[in-house]
Amino acid sequence: MHIYFSGIGGAGISSLAIMAKQAGMAVSGSDKQDNHNIHYLKEHGVDDIHIGQDWDQIKQVHNKRPIDWLVYTSALPMEQPDADELRFCQEKNIKATKRDDFLSYLLDAQDLKMIAVAGTHGKTTTTAMAVWLLKQLNIPISYSLAGNITFGEPALLDPKSKYFVYEADEFDRNFLSFHPYISLISGIDWDHPDIYPTRENYYDAFRTFLRQSEHAVLWNSDAERLALGPTHKYQVLDEDDNRIHEQLHLPGRVNRLDAWLVANGLRKLTDEPLETLLDHLDRFPGVGRRFESLAPNLITDYAHTGPKIRGALQAAYEVAGDNVVVVYEGLHNTRQHFMKDELKHLFDGVKKLYIVPSYLAREDPNLPLLHPEDLKKLLDDGVKQRTATAKLDNDLQTAIRHHLDNGDLVLCITAGGGDSLDDWLRKHFAS
C-alpha cells in the first residue's frame, strides 16, 4: 500500500509516516517548507518527499507508483479547502482522510490497545514520560510522539506490543475518533476557540472523550471542571498531594505533576510498586522543545497557552531565580486575541522580555494582525519598561548572547516549525 502524507513535516504526521514505513508500506509526502522532521525522515529511508504541494508534484508521485491513500493534516482543508492535492485525489478517486482515520486503521491491523494522553497542556511531556516508563520496565510498546526524544525513535510500531501510547489532540476534535483503553488527562483549560467557540463546548468534547475511554485518570480540579460524578471508570488524583513533590525531584512543578499522573495511570499495567515507577520517572531525560536546552542556559519551550507559559516560567524561576529573560513568539494571531487578558500579567516576574512576531497558521482573516508593538501595549506598565520588540535577526542574536554571557537563563517561548523562533535558534545557537 502506498500512503502519501500531506504536511509530512508536521510533528504528528511525520510520526505516522515513520509508523507506516515500519508497517511495510510505501511512503511519500509533501510539505510547504523544509524542516528538521523532513531531514529525519529522509535519513531514515523516507526520501520521496517534495517541498511544495501543487498538482504536478503529486501527479508525478502518483505516476511513479499509484497512491492508495492520502493522509492530511487537519490544517489543510481549513487553510486550503480547494488544495491541489485534495482535488487530485477526488479526480483520481484516491482515498483521502485526516490522520486519525489512518491511525485507527493501523491500530486495528496491529490489534493494539490505545493509551491516550489528552488535555490542554502537558500532553507531549506526559506521553513521552509514559513511553520512558514502559521502556524502563521492558514492556513492549508502540507509540507516536509529537517531539523528539533521546531514548528512542519519535515513533515505533513494535510487533510484540499490546499497547500504543498516543498524544490525543483535541484540535479539530481529532481525539474523538478513538476509544482508548486508558486515558490520562494532563490538565484542562479552554483552548482552540476557532473549534470550540465557548468554554462549555470545549468541556463537552472532553466529557465525550472520557465516556469513550474504558479507564481514565485525571486531576481533581479537572473532574470538578467537567462536573464528573463518582464512577469506577475514573481515578481522580489530588494535585495538592504533598507526596508529589516529596517523592519526585524533576525540575518544574508541571513536570512533577505529569510524572505523578503517569505513575498512577499506568500502575495497573505493571506489577511494580508506585515508588519504583516514581524512581524511573525521576530519571526522565526530557523531550524535544519542552524546556529543552539548546546551549548552556538557553531553553526552548513550546508553551503557547497561559497555563503552559506559566508552567515553563515556574521551571525557569526554579532553576535561575530572578535571572530569567524571555523571548516570546506567540503561536497564531488568533490565539493572541484569545489571550489578550492573560498577557497583561503573564510575564510580570521576568528580568527582560523580547517579543517577536507571532507564528501564523490557520488564522481568522477577520482578526487584525497583532504585531509585537500591539502585544507590548497589552502588558502591565511595569513589564512594558522591561520589554523590547524584536525580529529574528543579528540584533536579537547579539542580545541573547549578551544575556547568556551575563549568566541569565534565556527562556524562548517558541511556536516550532519551519521559520519559527525555535528553527532560528537551532540554526544559530544549538550546540
C-alpha positions in Angstrom: 0.0 0.0 0.0 1.3 3.5 -0.9 0.5 6.2 1.6 1.0 9.9 0.7 1.3 12.3 3.6 0.4 15.9 3.1 2.1 18.1 5.7 4.7 15.3 6.3 7.0 17.7 8.2 4.4 18.2 11.0 5.2 16.5 14.3 2.1 14.2 14.3 2.2 13.4 10.6 5.9 12.7 10.4 5.5 10.1 13.2 2.7 8.5 11.3 4.9 8.3 8.3 7.6 6.5 10.3 5.0 4.0 11.5 3.6 3.4 8.0 7.2 2.6 6.8 7.7 0.3 9.8 4.5 -1.5 8.8 5.9 -2.2 5.4 4.0 0.4 3.4 5.4 2.6 0.7 5.6 6.2 2.0 5.8 9.6 0.2 4.7 13.1 1.0 4.9 16.8 0.8 5.1 20.0 2.9 5.0 23.7 2.4 8.5 24.1 3.8 11.6 22.1 4.8 12.3 21.4 8.5 14.2 19.0 10.8 11.4 16.4 10.8 11.8 16.1 7.0 15.5 15.7 7.3 15.0 13.0 9.9 12.6 11.1 7.6 15.0 11.3 4.7 17.8 10.0 6.9 15.6 7.0 7.8 14.6 5.9 4.4 11.5 8.1 3.6 13.1 10.1 0.8 10.2 10.6 -1.6 9.4 14.0 -0.2 9.0 17.3 -2.0 8.6 20.9 -0.9 5.5 22.4 -2.4 2.0 21.0 -2.7 0.8 21.5 -6.2 -1.0 19.3 -8.7 2.1 18.5 -10.9 4.1 17.3 -7.9 1.5 14.8 -6.6 0.8 13.7 -10.2 4.5 12.8 -10.7 4.5 10.8 -7.5 1.2 9.0 -8.4 2.6 8.2 -11.9 5.7 6.6 -10.4 3.6 4.4 -8.1 -0.2 4.8 -7.7 -1.2 6.4 -4.4 -3.7 4.3 -2.4 -4.3 6.7 0.5 -3.7 10.4 1.1 -3.4 11.3 4.8 -3.5 15.0 5.5 -3.2 17.3 8.5 -6.3 19.0 9.8 -4.9 22.4 8.8 -5.0 21.5 5.1 -8.8 21.7 4.4 -9.0 24.7 6.8 -6.4 26.7 5.1 -7.0 25.4 1.5 -10.3 23.7 1.0 -9.6 23.6 -2.7 -6.0 22.4 -2.3 -4.4 20.8 -5.4 -3.6 17.6 -3.6 -7.2 17.1 -2.4 -8.6 17.9 -5.8 -6.2 15.5 -7.4 -7.4 12.7 -5.2 -11.0 13.5 -5.9 -10.4 13.3 -9.6 -8.4 10.1 -9.4 -10.8 8.5 -6.8 -8.0 8.1 -4.2 -8.9 7.7 -0.6 -8.2 10.9 1.3 -8.7 11.3 5.1 -7.3 13.1 8.2 -4.6 11.4 10.2 -6.9 9.9 12.8 -8.6 7.6 10.3 -5.2 6.2 9.2 -4.1 5.7 12.7 -7.3 3.8 13.6 -6.6 1.6 10.6 -3.0 0.9 11.9 -4.3 0.1 15.4 -6.9 -2.3 14.2 -4.4 -4.0 11.9 -1.9 -4.4 14.7 -4.6 -5.2 17.4 -3.2 -2.5 19.7 -4.9 -1.0 22.7 -4.5 2.8 23.0 -3.1 4.5 26.0 -4.1 8.1 25.2 -2.8 11.3 26.7 -5.2 14.2 26.3 -5.5 17.7 27.8 -4.9 21.3 27.1 -1.3 21.3 28.3 1.4 18.8 29.2 0.4 16.2 26.6 3.7 15.8 24.8 5.8 15.6 28.0 3.2 13.2 29.6 3.2 11.0 26.5 7.0 10.9 26.5 7.1 10.0 30.2 4.7 7.1 29.6 6.9 5.8 26.8 10.0 6.2 29.0 8.4 4.4 32.0 7.2 1.4 29.9 10.6 1.2 28.2 12.4 1.1 31.6 10.1 -1.7 32.7 10.9 -3.6 29.4 7.2 -3.7 28.5 7.0 -3.9 24.6 5.3 -0.7 23.5 4.3 1.1 20.3 3.9 4.8 20.3 3.8 8.1 18.4 5.3 11.3 19.8 5.0 14.9 18.8 8.5 15.7 20.0 12.0 14.2 19.7 13.4 12.0 22.4 16.9 10.9 23.3 15.8 7.4 24.4 14.2 6.1 21.1 12.7 7.0 17.8 9.9 9.6 17.6 7.5 6.7 16.7 7.6 3.0 16.9 5.4 0.1 15.7 6.6 -2.9 17.8 5.0 -6.2 16.6 5.5 -7.6 20.2 3.5 -4.8 21.8 -0.1 -4.9 23.2 -0.3 -1.1 23.8 0.0 2.0 21.7 0.8 5.3 23.6 -0.5 8.4 21.8 -0.9 12.1 22.3 -4.6 12.6 21.6 -5.1 16.1 20.3 -8.4 17.9 20.9 -7.8 20.3 18.0 -10.4 19.7 15.3 -11.9 17.1 17.6 -9.3 14.6 16.5 -9.3 12.8 19.8 -13.0 11.9 19.5 -12.1 9.4 16.8 -10.7 7.0 19.4 -11.9 4.7 22.2 -8.8 4.4 24.4 -8.1 1.5 26.8 -6.6 4.1 29.3 -6.8 7.9 29.0 -4.5 10.2 31.0 -5.8 13.7 31.3 -2.9 16.1 31.8 -5.0 19.2 32.6 -7.9 21.1 31.0 -8.3 24.8 30.3 -10.3 26.3 27.4 -8.3 26.5 24.1 -8.8 26.4 20.3 -11.7 28.9 20.2 -11.8 28.5 16.4 -13.0 24.9 17.0 -14.8 25.4 20.4 -16.5 28.8 20.5 -17.3 28.5 24.2 -15.7 27.0 27.2 -18.6 24.6 27.6 -18.1 23.4 24.0 -14.6 22.5 25.0 -15.6 20.8 28.2 -18.3 18.8 26.4 -15.7 17.4 24.0 -13.6 16.1 26.9 -16.7 14.6 28.6 -17.4 12.7 25.3 -13.8 11.6 25.1 -13.9 10.3 28.7 -17.1 8.4 28.0 -15.4 6.7 25.1 -12.4 5.6 27.3 -12.5 2.3 29.2 -10.5 3.8 32.1 -9.3 7.3 32.8 -7.0 9.1 35.3 -7.4 12.8 35.8 -6.9 15.6 38.4 -9.5 16.5 40.9 -9.7 20.1 39.5 -10.5 18.7 36.1 -13.1 16.3 37.4 -14.8 19.3 39.1 -14.4 21.4 36.0 -16.2 18.7 34.0 -18.8 18.1 36.7 -18.0 14.4 36.7 -19.7 12.2 39.3 -18.0 9.3 41.0 -17.7 6.2 38.8 -15.5 3.1 38.6 -14.1 4.3 35.3 -12.3 7.3 36.7 -9.3 7.5 39.0 -9.2 11.1 40.4 -5.8 12.4 41.7 -5.3 15.3 44.1 -2.8 17.8 42.6 -2.1 19.2 46.1 -0.9 15.8 47.4 2.3 16.6 49.3 3.8 13.3 48.2 4.2 14.5 44.6 6.9 17.0 45.5 8.4 14.9 48.3 8.9 11.8 46.1 9.7 13.4 42.8 12.6 15.8 42.1 12.2 16.7 38.4 12.7 20.4 37.8 9.4 22.2 37.3 6.1 21.7 39.2 4.3 20.8 36.0 6.8 18.0 35.2 6.4 16.5 38.7 2.6 16.6 38.2 2.9 14.9 34.8 5.1 12.2 36.3 2.7 11.5 39.2 -0.2 11.2 36.6 1.8 8.7 34.6 2.9 6.6 37.5 -0.6 6.3 38.9 -2.3 5.9 35.5 0.0 3.1 34.3 0.4 1.3 37.6 -2.3 -1.2 36.6 -0.2 -2.3 33.6 2.7 -3.3 35.8 3.4 -5.4 38.9 5.7 -2.7 40.3 5.0 -0.6 43.5 4.3 3.1 43.0 7.7 4.0 44.5 9.6 2.0 41.8 7.6 3.7 39.0 8.4 7.2 40.5 12.1 6.3 40.7 12.1 5.6 37.0 10.2 8.8 36.2 12.6 10.8 38.3 15.3 10.0 35.8 13.2 11.1 32.8 15.6 12.8 30.4 13.1 15.2 28.8 11.6 15.7 25.3 12.4 18.0 22.5 11.0 21.6 22.6 9.7 21.1 26.2 12.1 23.1 28.4 14.8 21.8 26.1 18.4 23.1 26.5 19.9 24.1 23.2 23.0 25.6 24.8 24.0 26.3 28.4 21.2 28.5 29.9 19.3 28.7 26.6 15.9 27.0 26.7 13.3 26.5 24.0 9.8 25.6 25.1 6.6 25.0 23.1 4.4 26.8 25.6 1.6 28.6 23.8 -1.3 28.9 26.3 -1.4 30.8 29.6 -1.1 27.7 31.8 1.7 26.3 29.7 3.7 29.6 29.7 3.2 29.9 33.5 4.5 26.3 33.9 7.6 27.0 31.8 8.3 30.2 33.7 7.9 28.4 37.1 10.5 25.9 36.0 12.8 28.7 34.8 12.5 30.5 38.1 13.1 27.3 39.9 16.4 27.0 38.0 17.6 30.6 37.7 15.7 32.6 40.3 15.3 36.3 39.2 17.7 36.0 36.3 15.1 34.9 33.7 15.0 36.5 30.3 12.1 35.6 27.9 11.9 35.7 24.1 8.2 35.3 23.2 6.8 34.1 19.9 3.1 33.7 20.0 1.6 30.6 18.3 -1.1 32.0 16.0 -2.5 35.5 15.8 -5.9 34.1 16.6 -4.7 32.8 19.9 -3.1 36.1 20.8 -6.5 37.8 20.5 -7.9 35.0 22.7 -5.1 35.5 25.3 -5.3 39.3 25.5 -6.3 39.5 29.1 -3.9 36.8 30.3 -0.9 38.5 28.6 -1.2 41.6 30.9 0.5 39.9 33.9 1.9 36.7 32.3 5.5 38.0 32.3 5.5 40.1 35.4 8.4 38.4 37.0 10.9 38.3 34.1 14.1 40.3 34.1 13.7 41.2 30.4 11.1 40.4 27.7 11.6 40.4 24.0 8.5 40.0 21.8 9.0 38.7 18.2 6.3 38.4 15.5 3.8 35.6 16.1 3.9 32.4 14.1 1.0 32.5 11.7 -1.1 29.5 10.6 -4.8 28.6 10.5 -5.7 32.3 11.1 -9.0 34.0 11.3 -8.9 36.6 8.4 -11.4 38.8 10.2 -9.0 39.5 13.1 -6.4 42.3 12.8 -2.8 41.2 13.0 -1.3 41.8 16.4 2.3 43.0 15.9 4.9 42.8 18.7 4.2 46.5 19.4 0.5 45.7 19.8 1.2 42.8 22.2 3.6 45.1 24.2 0.7 47.5 24.8 -1.3 44.8 26.4 1.3 44.3 29.2 1.2 45.8 32.6 3.1 49.1 32.8 5.8 47.7 35.0 6.6 45.0 32.4 6.5 47.3 29.5 9.6 49.1 30.8 11.5 45.8 30.6 10.1 44.8 27.2 11.5 45.3 23.7 10.1 44.3 20.4 12.4 42.3 18.1 12.9 40.4 14.9 14.8 37.2 14.2 17.9 38.9 13.2 21.5 39.7 14.2 20.4 42.3 16.9 18.4 39.6 18.7 21.2 37.1 18.4 23.6 39.6 19.9 21.1 40.4 22.8 20.7 36.7 23.6 24.4 36.1 23.7 24.8 39.1 25.9 22.3 37.7 28.4 23.9 34.3 28.3 27.4 35.8 28.9 25.9 37.7 32.0 24.6 34.4 33.5 20.9 34.9 32.7 18.7 32.0 31.7 17.1 32.8 28.4 13.7 31.1 28.0 12.4 31.2 24.5 8.7 30.6 24.2 8.6 29.2 20.6 6.0 28.0 18.1 8.1 25.5 16.4 8.1 24.5 12.7 9.9 26.0 9.7 11.0 29.6 10.0 9.9 29.8 13.6 11.9 31.2 16.6 12.7 27.6 17.5 14.0 26.9 14.0 16.1 30.1 14.1 17.6 29.3 17.5 18.7 25.8 16.3 20.5 27.3 13.3 22.3 30.0 15.4 22.8 28.5 18.9 22.3 24.8 19.1 25.5 23.1 20.3 
